[in-house]
Amino acid sequence: MKKVLSVLCIAVMSLNLIMPTTSVSAKEHSIKTEITNPNDNLMVTEDDKGITVIDRNLLNSKFSIEDLDDDEIVSRMASYKVKNIQNLGEYIDYSTVYQTLSGASGITLNLGLQKSISASVTSTFGVSKSDISSSVGFNVSKSYSVSYGGSYTVPSNVSRAVLKAHPLYEKYEYGIYLRGKMGLPDTRMETGYALKPIGIHYSKEFR
């Protein structure tokens, strides 16, 4: 009898070792949640800090060399050039607030907004904006239209929520160089930053 029990115990232990353990996928613990949106051009995500709306058309827009006029094409032969472009990712300008929305627990807020947001650069030392545009890949002299028509329902476990709409950009770093002569390397003269409008970010504050 003891031998039978021993065999059964060993068999149970073996089954426990080979049985797969239940794992929780990363998606279940994901901080950002993608919100279903009928407009395929918009990518909407939400986390504890806010709601981010990205326009895929703006994100993927490119600058064409055909947009340069003759004077600016000549400027590309000058002593300075733009190079060493780095995409620094998304940038939210919290200092600019397009609208502020507030609602009590359970209230649904209309996030409808349409804005024309200008691209910008911090330095044009020795070069034109078209030089920078062709280097970073978008027109830095242009304004871009951004719109969103979604809504947000204030959670039931808070007394009040305040949402603020801010411009969302893709941020680039670029270097302005003095062209080297007689085999000498180019010399970096300035570091600049270019902002490309790609959407809207609604920051959230609970009270």
C-alpha positions as CSV (number, residue, x, y, z in Angstrom):
1,M,0.0,0.0,0.0
2,K,2.8,2.4,0.9
3,K,4.5,1.7,-2.4
4,V,1.3,2.5,-4.3
5,L,0.9,5.8,-2.4
6,S,4.6,6.7,-3.1
7,V,4.1,6.1,-6.9
8,L,0.9,8.2,-6.9
9,C,2.7,11.1,-5.1
10,I,5.6,11.0,-7.6
11,A,3.1,11.0,-10.5
12,V,1.3,14.1,-9.1
13,M,4.6,15.9,-8.5
14,S,5.6,15.2,-12.1
15,L,2.4,16.5,-13.5
16,N,2.8,19.8,-11.5
17,L,6.2,20.3,-13.0
18,I,5.2,19.8,-16.6
19,M,1.9,21.8,-16.3
20,P,2.3,25.3,-18.0
21,T,1.9,28.2,-15.6
22,T,-0.6,31.0,-16.4
23,S,1.1,34.1,-17.6
24,V,-0.3,37.6,-17.9
25,S,0.4,39.3,-21.3
26,A,2.1,42.6,-21.5
27,K,-1.0,44.1,-23.0
28,E,-3.0,43.6,-19.8
29,H,-0.5,45.8,-18.0
30,S,0.0,48.3,-20.8
31,I,0.0,51.9,-19.5
32,K,-1.3,53.3,-22.8
33,T,-4.7,52.1,-24.2
34,E,-5.6,52.6,-27.9
35,I,-9.1,54.0,-28.3
36,T,-11.3,52.8,-31.1
37,N,-11.7,55.7,-33.6
38,P,-13.8,55.7,-36.7
39,N,-11.4,58.0,-38.5
40,D,-8.5,55.8,-39.7
41,N,-6.3,58.9,-40.1
42,L,-6.2,59.4,-36.4
43,M,-4.4,57.3,-33.8
44,V,-5.8,57.9,-30.3
45,T,-4.2,56.6,-27.1
46,E,-5.0,57.2,-23.5
47,D,-3.0,56.8,-20.3
48,D,-3.1,58.2,-16.8
49,K,-1.5,61.4,-17.9
50,G,-3.8,62.2,-20.8
51,I,-5.2,61.5,-24.3
52,T,-2.9,61.7,-27.3
53,V,-4.4,62.3,-30.8
54,I,-1.9,61.8,-33.7
55,D,-2.9,62.5,-37.3
56,R,-1.2,59.9,-39.4
57,N,-1.3,62.1,-42.5
58,L,0.7,64.8,-40.7
59,L,3.0,62.3,-39.2
60,N,3.8,60.8,-42.6
61,S,3.9,64.1,-44.6
62,K,7.0,64.8,-46.5
63,F,8.8,67.9,-47.9
64,S,9.3,68.1,-51.7
65,I,12.3,69.7,-53.3
66,E,9.8,71.2,-55.8
67,D,8.6,73.5,-53.1
68,L,11.9,75.4,-53.2
69,D,12.1,78.6,-55.3
70,D,15.2,79.5,-57.4
71,D,16.6,81.9,-54.8
72,E,16.5,79.2,-52.1
73,I,18.0,76.6,-54.4
74,V,21.0,78.9,-54.9
75,S,21.3,79.4,-51.1
76,R,22.1,75.7,-50.9
77,M,25.4,76.4,-52.5
78,A,26.4,78.8,-49.7
79,S,29.1,78.4,-47.1
80,Y,26.7,76.7,-44.6
81,K,24.8,73.4,-44.7
82,V,22.3,71.5,-42.5
83,K,23.1,67.9,-41.5
84,N,23.2,65.4,-38.6
85,I,19.4,65.2,-38.2
86,Q,18.0,63.4,-35.2
87,N,14.4,62.6,-34.5
88,L,13.8,63.2,-30.8
89,G,10.3,61.9,-30.8
90,E,7.0,63.4,-29.6
91,Y,7.0,66.8,-27.8
92,I,4.1,68.3,-26.0
93,D,4.0,72.1,-25.6
94,Y,2.3,72.4,-22.2
95,S,2.8,76.2,-22.2
96,T,0.2,76.5,-24.9
97,V,-3.4,75.7,-24.0
98,Y,-6.0,75.7,-26.8
99,Q,-9.0,74.9,-24.5
100,T,-9.8,73.8,-21.0
101,L,-12.7,71.4,-20.2
102,S,-14.0,70.4,-16.8
103,G,-16.7,68.1,-15.6
104,A,-18.0,66.2,-12.6
105,S,-18.0,62.5,-12.1
106,G,-19.8,60.6,-14.8
107,I,-20.1,63.7,-17.1
108,T,-19.1,63.2,-20.8
109,L,-16.9,66.0,-22.2
110,N,-16.9,67.0,-25.9
111,L,-13.3,67.2,-27.0
112,G,-14.1,68.6,-30.4
113,L,-11.3,70.9,-31.6
114,Q,-9.8,72.2,-34.8
115,K,-6.6,74.3,-34.9
116,S,-4.0,75.5,-37.4
117,I,-0.6,74.9,-35.8
118,S,2.6,76.4,-37.2
119,A,5.8,74.4,-37.6
120,S,8.8,76.2,-36.2
121,V,12.6,76.2,-36.0
122,T,15.0,77.7,-33.4
123,S,17.9,78.7,-35.7
124,T,18.5,79.6,-39.3
125,F,22.1,80.7,-38.9
126,G,23.6,81.0,-42.4
127,V,20.9,78.9,-44.0
128,S,17.3,79.3,-45.3
129,K,14.2,77.6,-43.9
130,S,14.0,75.6,-47.1
131,D,17.5,74.3,-46.4
132,I,16.2,73.1,-43.1
133,S,12.9,71.8,-44.5
134,S,14.6,69.6,-47.1
135,S,17.0,68.2,-44.4
136,V,14.4,67.4,-41.7
137,G,11.8,66.2,-44.2
138,F,8.9,68.6,-43.7
139,N,8.0,72.2,-44.5
140,V,9.1,74.2,-41.4
141,S,7.4,77.4,-42.9
142,K,4.0,75.9,-43.1
143,S,0.9,75.7,-40.8
144,Y,-0.8,72.3,-40.4
145,S,-4.5,71.8,-39.6
146,V,-5.3,69.5,-36.7
147,S,-8.8,68.4,-35.7
148,Y,-10.4,65.9,-33.3
149,G,-14.1,65.2,-32.5
150,G,-14.0,62.7,-29.7
151,S,-15.3,62.7,-26.2
152,Y,-14.2,61.7,-22.7
153,T,-16.3,60.5,-19.8
154,V,-15.1,61.5,-16.3
155,P,-14.4,58.4,-14.2
156,S,-16.9,57.6,-11.5
157,N,-14.2,57.3,-8.8
158,V,-13.2,61.0,-9.0
159,S,-15.1,64.1,-8.1
160,R,-14.0,66.2,-11.0
161,A,-11.6,66.1,-14.1
162,V,-10.0,68.9,-15.9
163,L,-8.7,68.4,-19.4
164,K,-6.4,70.9,-21.3
165,A,-5.6,70.7,-25.0
166,H,-2.0,71.2,-26.0
167,P,-0.2,71.1,-29.4
168,L,1.7,67.9,-30.1
169,Y,4.8,67.9,-32.2
170,E,7.5,65.6,-33.6
171,K,10.8,67.2,-32.6
172,Y,14.0,67.2,-34.6
173,E,17.5,68.3,-33.8
174,Y,19.8,69.5,-36.6
175,G,23.3,71.0,-36.9
176,I,24.3,74.0,-39.0
177,Y,27.9,73.5,-40.3
178,L,30.4,75.8,-42.0
179,R,31.6,73.9,-45.1
180,G,35.2,72.8,-44.8
181,K,37.6,74.0,-47.5
182,M,40.8,72.4,-49.0
183,G,40.0,69.1,-47.4
184,L,39.2,70.4,-43.9
185,P,36.2,68.9,-42.1
186,D,32.9,70.8,-41.7
187,T,32.7,72.9,-38.5
188,R,29.5,72.8,-36.4
189,M,28.3,76.4,-35.8
190,E,24.8,76.0,-34.4
191,T,22.4,73.4,-33.1
192,G,18.8,74.0,-33.9
193,Y,15.4,72.3,-33.2
194,A,12.4,71.9,-35.6
195,L,8.9,71.2,-34.5
196,K,6.4,69.4,-36.8
197,P,2.7,69.5,-35.7
198,I,1.3,66.0,-35.7
199,G,-1.7,66.3,-33.3
200,I,-3.2,67.3,-30.0
201,H,-2.6,66.1,-26.4
202,Y,-5.3,66.5,-23.7
203,S,-3.6,66.5,-20.3
204,K,-5.8,65.2,-17.4
205,E,-6.0,66.4,-13.9
206,F,-8.3,64.8,-11.3
207,R,-9.7,66.6,-8.3
